[in-house]
Amino acid sequence: MGAKHNNIGSSKYTALAIWLLTSVLAAPVALAKDTATKHYSIDEAVNSFDMSKTVETKVGYQYWFADKQFANGKTLKLSVVAPQQATHAPHKHAEDEFFLVLEGTAEFYLDGETRTAGPMTSFYCPSWQMHGIKNAGDTELKYLVVKQYLTSEE
């Protein structure tokens, strides 16, 4: 994979991440449960992209803006995938999730059907349905993954 670029911290991506976290993950019941047990400082609540904290994958890298431990299983992850590659094959799991394309061209897969789309396109992956995403272009694919992991308390 070529050189990594640190243009993720731009204001459009920050605003987009804030919108995703508040709109998609902030279900009233979960939010009430989280805020009742944890008070977050501004230092804990702000996460700027840091290339030194990325996790290498076979086809690119990932950056966790919010990992499973941060807010009761609610996560926000950046995935970067090399041209014509996929992080993994289509799969299914109990949790639903959203993908939001930031840069590049993605091919979405849902239960045997595909759709190709570019930046500022979202893809909803329902619980227990086969889904996947791959880079269908000739440049890096950058997308956000928003997911609420099931926890033992639910």
Steps between C-alpha positions, in 0.01 A plus 500: 500500500630848425574782739238579761352847489401695809213708361237328713495773765336760276192676632266326254601160638480620860150639445398179325628284787314713755179472297538123472560450869209719607251395231567130456635376830326724749185299549315656794503185715869427443592865547313518830673183621847625399470851637364372830816297562782699338591866488736585211748787510566702185841332474332156498226610260723646225706260287710645218633264236856389584683300233730349764197329659372330184474122483643339186283252310585273206352757261549835675443628850235588760467773757261469796351838589292317762573137583276244676617604847446875454120537519331173588564331167423794269781527245624726223778366279675631190594230248742566214520237226739469204362507144305190393525344848263413785574480871313169519243293313127566541380385841217542751475562873249590771577872499383728224741765372536795267775576249554854374733552202731799544731454200529257210257257339332225700313193393237411758373144530171406667348150473629428149448847352763770443499875452796725419515850647736783584561752778225606739301180443385289793429129514291338771584140591205343686548242771557144374504596128804418285681825427835630389689789350798508267703759317376506140727786397861575414566721806475435874151447639441681830180432690361521851345203679242577768397207715346424839656178631281286721612504861436258784287764674238512221 
